[in-house]
Amino acid sequence: MTAVDNVSFSVSDGEIIGLIGPNGAGKSTTFNLIMGDLEPTDGVITYSGEEIQHVPTHERVREGLGRTYQSPRHFEEFTVRENIASCTLSNDLLLDTTTESGDTSVEEILRRTGLSDQAAVYPSKLTPAELRRLEIAKALATDPDVLLCDEVFAGITTEEARELADLIETLRDEGLTLLLIDHVMEVLMPLVDRAIVLNFGQKIAEGDSDEVVANDTVREVYLGESSGWPDESHRCLGPGGVLRKVTGCQRSLLQCRPWGVG
Ligand SMILES: Nc1ncnc2c1ncn2[C@@H]1O[C@H](COP(=O)(O)OP(=O)(O)OP(=O)(O)O)[C@@H](O)[C@H]1O
């Protein structure tokens, strides 16, 4: 089975792009290909006009690509400040984690991500929402131009997710380009300029939020049928063609404009 098959899309400076699709659709694999964690067997990935599919990950990061991980990755024995400092590309910052100079300074990143009060705290003491912020803070420490966020809204309350969405919008206003994988559609869809929908490794739709949620193929993938309103009894085809119940994220997509339940 091919995890990501012939998927093609482009991203412009300053856009917020949503990459959505059912579990196992190939979203994280797409991130892994963009970052160089996986090498494609075919095709090209270009960044700033240059082909990068054979460029090592650390060079892609230096060129301005950054990412967060679905499962937070940090050092438990480091404080929040030390975790962020450990991700900076500057040796100076590694030696002096309290510097306040420069866009990538640790203190500035703590402030931008709302983690200043947790700077001296160890990750085990953070809430799930703060851990998501730490993921973003660590990625910001590499001073990215393009930030790939893998399910930053997962496992936190909708209100916390909306606060993170505000942070993401601020980052965009500051000049970042963002690609977001997420299943929390009611927070994601109003945030994105454009959404790309994957299913079984293939792109099945692309457009603004309204276009995507009204797309028959997308509805079919999320519902297993092209009409009717969702309820607990709806079932859909999951990865491998297995029938399964509509999940929270699928209902959450259905609650987005313009379908709007109720
Ligand atoms: N290292 C791997 N080895 C083999 N198969 C893999 C590997 N990583 C992912 N896959 C498979 O590739 C497909 C795409 O997985 P991927 O993690 O990209 O999906 P996803 O859309 O991010 O799903 P989710 O929303 O559940 O995170 C799945 O069928 C998955 O089981």
The ligand as a Tripos MOL2 file, in Angstrom:
@<TRIPOS>MOLECULE
LIG
   31    33     1     0     0
SMALL
NO_CHARGES

@<TRIPOS>ATOM
      1 N1          6.2970    3.6180    9.4810 N.pl3     1 LIG1
      2 C1          5.2590    3.0830    8.8590 C.ar      1 LIG1
      3 N2          5.2950    1.8390    8.3660 N.ar      1 LIG1
      4 C2          4.2400    1.2960    7.7290 C.ar      1 LIG1
      5 N3          3.0830    1.9240    7.5500 N.ar      1 LIG1
      6 C3          2.9780    3.1590    8.0260 C.ar      1 LIG1
      7 C4          4.0330    3.8140    8.7070 C.ar      1 LIG1
      8 N4          3.6200    5.0660    9.0590 N.ar      1 LIG1
      9 C5          2.3790    5.1690    8.6030 C.ar      1 LIG1
     10 N5          1.9810    4.0400    7.9980 N.ar      1 LIG1
     11 C6          0.7030    3.7970    7.3560 C.3       1 LIG1
     12 O1          0.5380    4.7860    6.3640 O.3       1 LIG1
     13 C7         -0.8020    5.2250    6.3240 C.3       1 LIG1
     14 C8         -0.8510    6.7150    6.5460 C.3       1 LIG1
     15 O2         -0.4760    6.9820    7.9030 O.3       1 LIG1
     16 P1         -0.4150    8.4640    8.4620 P.3       1 LIG1
     17 O3          0.1310    8.3830    9.8650 O.co2     1 LIG1
     18 O4          0.2880    9.3490    7.5110 O.co2     1 LIG1
     19 O5         -1.9670    8.8470    8.5070 O.3       1 LIG1
     20 P2         -2.6690   10.1180    9.1140 P.3       1 LIG1
     21 O6         -3.5580   10.6510    8.0510 O.co2     1 LIG1
     22 O7         -1.6700   11.0650    9.6830 O.co2     1 LIG1
     23 O8         -3.5480    9.4640   10.2740 O.3       1 LIG1
     24 P3         -3.9680   10.0000   11.7320 P.3       1 LIG1
     25 O9         -5.0260   11.0330   11.5050 O.co2     1 LIG1
     26 O10        -4.5050    8.7680   12.3910 O.co2     1 LIG1
     27 O11        -2.7320   10.5310   12.4040 O.co2     1 LIG1
     28 C9         -1.5580    4.4260    7.3740 C.3       1 LIG1
     29 O12        -2.1670    3.3240    6.7340 O.3       1 LIG1
     30 C10        -0.4540    3.9780    8.3050 C.3       1 LIG1
     31 O13        -0.8200    2.7860    8.9700 O.3       1 LIG1
@<TRIPOS>BOND
     1     1     2 1
     2     2     3 ar
     3     2     7 ar
     4     3     4 ar
     5     4     5 ar
     6     5     6 ar
     7     6     7 ar
     8     6    10 ar
     9     7     8 ar
    10     8     9 ar
    11     9    10 ar
    12    10    11 1
    13    11    12 1
    14    11    30 1
    15    12    13 1
    16    13    14 1
    17    13    28 1
    18    14    15 1
    19    15    16 1
    20    16    17 2
    21    16    18 1
    22    16    19 1
    23    19    20 1
    24    20    21 2
    25    20    22 1
    26    20    23 1
    27    23    24 1
    28    24    25 2
    29    24    26 1
    30    24    27 1
    31    28    29 1
    32    28    30 1
    33    30    31 1
@<TRIPOS>SUBSTRUCTURE
     1 LIG1         1 GROUP 0 **** ****
